[in-house]
Amino acid sequence: MPKGVRPDWFRVPAPGGKKFADLKDTVKSLGLNTVCEEAQCPNIGECWSGGTGTIMLLGDTCTRGCRFCAVKTSSSPPPPDAFEPFKTAQAVASWDMKYIVLTSVDRDDIIDGGSSHFAHTVALIKQNRPDILIECLVSDFAGNKTNVAILATSGLDVYAHNLETVERLQKYVRDNRATYHQSLSVLQYAKQIKPSLYTKTSLMLGLGESEREVLETMSDMRDAGVDVLTLGQYLRPTSHHLSVVEYIKPEQFDWYREKGEQMGFKYVASGPLVRSSYKAGEYFMENMIRNKVN
């Protein structure tokens, strides 16, 4: 771990406000989960109050054990709630949101990895709120192209899957069932199935990666047709998780953003507190998708 306390740039306001309270109450009353709470995201107040909601489907227990993640794990989690797609659509219809992110734990115990569950949820939300934009931040579905296609053609607007770290560090950071090239192939196939779809991925920095490795990874993402990249600082959720190797300075994040824009990403969100679904609607997605920026 780096010596001393976290740098000043990690301080964020405490969550609060009417929109935050309303969203939290709805999620609780319908028995839904949010990755914002389960993964202990520091931006929960800012995002929920600012118009971006993130719901975690398929339960709160993951079948994989990535070494950076605070979500509960089990080889045999409880079965998904069959009514969850309906509850989610009901919740979203009641929120004053223009952009919603649906994400999930990994469910290797389900035959299709949960892809049809996602597709059903997307369809129900769009039925109630055809104006809302939907991003699905999903697992790699074990590289199964049929499952990737089910989601890619479901009516969502953004297909997101996180690469998490550079190739060299994959085996130390992610579960061994998740691999660098499998993740890239999933993103590439989603775009191949539906070329008009926006694809998105994310990297955590501060795990011991080099500048050269980050740039090589960004280049591999562009080769796979990825449109949008988010870069953020890895923060250790508990003492049982991977240690932070380095706190990346805001200036370095700005430099990566500039390099990403030069590579041709449609958008790069880069900063210490940026997360994969951080203020997704406010940052860029709404204008980019609604105006079909090329």
N, C-alpha and C positions, 0 to 999 in steps of 0.2 A: 504493500500500500504506500502511496505517496505520503511523505511526512507532513504533519500539521493537519489543520482543519480544512474542510472544503472551501474553495475560493468563494468570494462574495457573490459571484454571478449565479450561484445556485439558489439564492434566496427568492422565494415566490410568495405572493399573498395567500393568506388562508382562504379556503373556499367559503363562499357565501352568496347571498342574493336570492331573489325570488325564483328565477329560472333554475338555478342550481337546486334549490329546495324542492321545487315541483318535480323536476326530473328524478331526483333521489327518491321522493315519495312514490312516484309511479312505478319505478323499478322495484322497489320493496314490496308494494302492494300486489304486484303481478307475479312475484317470485322469480324475477329475471336477474341475470348477473351482468356486471360490467367489468371489462378488463381494466378500466380506470381504477376501480377499487381493488380487484383481485391482485393486480400487478403493482399496486402501490404507486401509481403514476403521480409525479409531483405537480402536474398541470391540470388536475381534475377540476379545480374551481374555475380556472381561466377558460377551459374548453367548454364545460357545461354551461357556464354563464354566457359564453360568447356565441352559442348557436351550433355547436357540434356535439352530437351524442354518439356514444360508442356502447353497443350491447354485445355481450359475449354469449354466443349460442352453445348448445350441446353440453351444458353443465359447467361446473367450476373445477373439474378434476381432469388433468391431462394424462395421457398414456405415455408421454415421454418425459424425460428428466433432464432438460437443458440446464446447464450449470450457472446460468445468469438469471433464471426466471423464478419468481416468488409464487407462482400458481401451484396449487396442490397437485400431487401426482399419484397415480395408481395404475396397475396393470389391468384392473377390472373395475372401472368407475361405474356408477349407476347408469342405467339406460337413459337416453335423452327424453325430455318431456315432449310427448307427441303434440301437445297443445302450444308449445313454445312459439312456433311461427305465428299462430293466431294472437297470442299474448303480445308478441313483439310488434305486430302490425297495429294492434290496439293502442299500445303505448306510443308508438311513433305518431299515430294519427292525432293524439292528444297534445303532442309537443309542438311548440313554435320553433321548429327546426327546418332548415332547408337542405341539410346534408347530414346523413347518418352513416356511421361506420359499423358494420357487422363483423365481428371477429369470433374466434373460438379457440378452445383448447384443441390439441391434437387428439383424434379419436381413431387410433389404429385398430380398435376393437370392433368398429362398425365396418361392414362390408364396403360401402362406398365412401368411407371416411367422413360422412356427414354432408357430402356434396348435395344430395337431393333435399336434405333438411334446409340447407342454405337457399337452394333454388326456390323451394316452397315459400320460405320467408320473404325473399325478394319479391316474388309474384304477389303475395298478399299485401305487402307494403305499397307496391306500385298500384295495386287495385284501389287502395284507399287514398293514396297520396301520389298520383302520377307525376306531380311536380317535383317531388323530392329526389335528390341525388343519392345514390347508394354506392358506398365503397364496401367491398368484402375483403377483409384481411384474413387470409386463410392459411391452412397448413399446406404441405406439399402433396397431400393425398397419396403419399408413398410413390409419387411419380406416375400414378395411374392416369393416362391420358383421357380415358372415358370419363373419369370423375372430374378432371379439369374442364372438359368440354361441357359437362352438365352445368357447372357454375358459370362458365364463360358465356353461355348462351341463355342465361336465366333472365336477362333484362337488367342486370347491374350496370353501373356506369364505370366503376374502377375495380380492376382485379389487382389486389395487393398480396404479395407474399414476401416475407422478409428473408434476406440472405444472412443477416445478422453480423457477420464478420468476414474477414479476408480468408482466402482459401487455406493458408497455413494453419490458422487457428481454429478451423471448423471442429476438429476432433476434440479440442479442449473445451470448447464453448457450448456446442450443440450436442444433442442426443445423437448417438452413432447411426440412427436411422435417417438422420437429415444430413444431406451432403451438398457441397457447393454446386456441383454440376447438375444434380437433380433439381435443385431450386431454380437454377438458371433455365433449365429445360422446361420447367413448369410455366415460368413467366413467358418464355418464347412461344410455347404451344398455345397458351391463352390468347396471345396476340395473333397467332397464325389462324386459330379457329374463328376469331372475330377481330379483323384488323382495325375496326373503328373503336375498339375497347382501349381504355387507358390502362396501362400497367404501371405498377408502383412497387418499390422495394425500399429497404432501410438497412443502414449499418450503424452499429454501436462502435464508438471509438474509445480509446483509453485502455484497451485490453492487451497492448503490446505490439500492435501492428505498426508497420513502418509507413512513411508517406508514400513510398513507391508502391507498396502493396495496396494501399487505398486507391491510388490512381489506376492500377492494373485492374482492380475489382470494378471500379467505375467503368472502365473501358469494356470489360466483359459484360457488364449490364447493358451498355449501349448496343453491343453486338447482339444481345438477346432481344433488342427492341424495347427495352424498358423506357418509359416516358418520364417517370417522376421518381426522384430519389430524396430520402430524408436521412440526415446524418445527425446523430446526437451522442452525448457523453454517456458511457456506461456508468451506472451507479449501483453499487453493491446493495441488494435488498436486505440481506442478513449476513451474519458472520459465517454461515454455512455455504455461502455462494462465492463465486470467483472474486478475487480481490481486484481492485482498480490498480492498474499499473501506472497510469498517467492521467492527469487532468489536462485535457486539451484546451488551449486558450481560445477565446472567442475569435481572435484574429486568424487562427489557423482554420477554424470552421468557415470563416468568410472566404479564405483562400480556396478551400475545397469547393465552396459554392461557385466561385468564379470559374474554377476548372471544369466543374460539371456543366455549367452553362456553355462553356466553350466546346465541350464534347457533344452538345446537342440535346441534352435533357430538356424537356419542355418546362420543367420546374425543378429546382433544388431548394429544399428547406434545410438549412444547416446551422446548428447552434448547440450550445451545451445542454439546453433543456428541451430541444426538439425530440419528439417521439414519433413513431411511425404514423400515428393518427392524430398528431398534435394540431389542434385548430384546423383540421383538414379543410373544412368549408371556407373559413375566413382567409386562409393563406392564399389559395389560388384556385381550387378545384371548381368552385361554382362558376366563376367567370370563364375559366378555360373550357369547361365542358359545354356550358350554355351557349358560348360564342364560337365553339368548335375551332379553337386556336390550333393551327398546324405547326 
